[in-house]
Amino acid sequence: MKKWMLWFVQRGPSVATYRLTVTCAAGQADHVVRLLLAELKGAGLAPSQVLRNWDEARQLVQLIATVLCQAVQRAVLVRFVNRAGAWPQVRQVRWEGVAPLSLKRANA
């Protein structure tokens, strides 16, 4: 049991990647991006990537932010999703875990 605890402590904090998807009206996209960045910065997080997907037919924008955070910071993302869902500019908020990229190449 002690060997397992030592191994666990030596591994360091576990880090996971999450994808936040916020859907809002096209005219509100810049404002929502500023709110998103301010909320994450206040929690000590920064997205590694922010993408915008435009749906011109419905005048909607999907803002997709990729955030790398430790397991203890996951609660910050839960609170963000709850708060962002209450913003009047936002129509939908989703978040999901992203599988880590494997650096191993498959044998061809």
Buried (B, 14 or more C-beta within 10 A) or exposed (E): EEEEEEEEEEEEEEEBBBBBBBBBBBEBBEEBBEBBBEBBEEBEBEBEEBEEEEEEEEEBBBBBBBBBBBEEBBEBBEEBBEEBEEBEBBBEBEBEEEEEEEEEEEEE
